[in-house]
Structures are given as C-alpha cells and as structure tokens.
Amino acid sequence: MAFLSQLKEDHNEYRRSQQLSLFQWDSALETLAQTQLQHIQSTKQIQHGHVPTQGLQNIVSGKRNLLKPNVALKLWLGHQGHARPIQHPSFQKLGCSFHDDSNNNITILCNYSP
C-alpha cells in the first residue's frame, strides 16, 4: 500500500507545484486499474483500456528496482499525451494499481477521471 500512497503523493506534489487542485483517490478507478492489469498480465500485451466518464489512463513497465512512483510520473510528464490527465485541471480523480512479476518487473497503471 505504501507504493500507491507514494504514487498519489507524487501526483499531488506535482499538482501543488502547478497550483492545480489535488487528486482525490477513487477506489472504483483503483479497482478498474487492478482488473486492467490482470488483463495485461493474462494477454502479455500492454495496451490502454477504457476508462469511463471520459477518463484517461497511463501505463508504464520497467525493472522494479528502477521504476519508482516518482520515476513513473516523470516519464508520463515527459510525454505530451500522457501528461494531459496529470496537468489538466478538469481531471480530479485518480486510481492506480501495480503488478510485480517473478522477473523483478513492475507495471504501473493509473486511471484519471474528471
């Protein structure tokens, strides 16, 4: 749980620095992220899923020892399309999940909603 708490805090630290309202954690978006990660693990294909209410999604994978919450956020902010839900003031809700595999890989998925 500490990983998800840090991910939320890193998102909100960025939002504070931009004078944007902070994200509120949304358990439904978190549950959706868990389901979407299960699908990714079963198909072995990283692909964006549907997020209701005109929501958006970010996904990143890497080695567990290198891909920390702040690194994931920096990667998303460095890409125009992935930065949108983090930077746009209309997005208010956040729900994320992650999956570690036996090869020390991690996949992080965050859903954003207005």
C-alpha positions, -999 to 999 in steps of 0.1 A, spaced: 0 0 0 29 23 6 37 22 -31 3 35 -41 3 61 -14 36 74 -27 23 74 -62 -7 96 -52 16 119 -32 39 123 -61 10 132 -84 -3 157 -59 31 172 -52 33 180 -90 -2 194 -90 6 216 -60 37 229 -78 14 239 -107 -13 254 -84 -38 228 -95 -64 211 -73 -51 179 -57 -63 145 -70 -88 126 -49 -82 89 -47 -110 69 -63 -114 33 -52 -135 25 -83 -107 37 -106 -82 17 -85 -104 -15 -89 -106 -8 -126 -68 -5 -127 -64 -39 -110 -87 -55 -135 -69 -39 -164 -36 -51 -150 -49 -86 -147 -59 -85 -184 -25 -72 -194 -8 -100 -174 -30 -127 -190 -25 -114 -226 11 -103 -221 2 -72 -241 4 -37 -226 -25 -17 -240 -47 11 -228 -81 1 -215 -113 20 -214 -118 45 -185 -155 56 -180 -166 92 -179 -142 105 -205 -112 93 -183 -77 87 -194 -50 62 -185 -12 59 -181 7 27 -181 45 21 -177 66 -10 -172 102 -15 -161 125 -31 -136 112 -29 -100 144 -15 -86 144 14 -111 108 22 -116 97 41 -85 65 62 -83 83 94 -90 101 80 -120 68 68 -135 54 103 -130 84 119 -147 81 95 -176 44 104 -181 50 141 -177 78 139 -204 53 126 -230 27 151 -243 -3 127 -244 5 110 -211 9 144 -193 -26 156 -201 -46 139 -173 -19 149 -148 -17 185 -159 -53 193 -169 -74 209 -142 -106 191 -152 -91 157 -140 -99 154 -103 -99 117 -96 -70 92 -95 -69 54 -91 -38 33 -96 -26 -2 -92 7 -21 -100 18 -56 -106 52 -72 -98 62 -103 -116 87 -130 -108 114 -114 -130 116 -82 -109 95 -63 -135 67 -39 -125 38 -25 -144 21 6 -131 -13 17 -143 -32 49 -133 -67 59 -143 -78 95 -142 -113 109 -144 -129 144 -143 
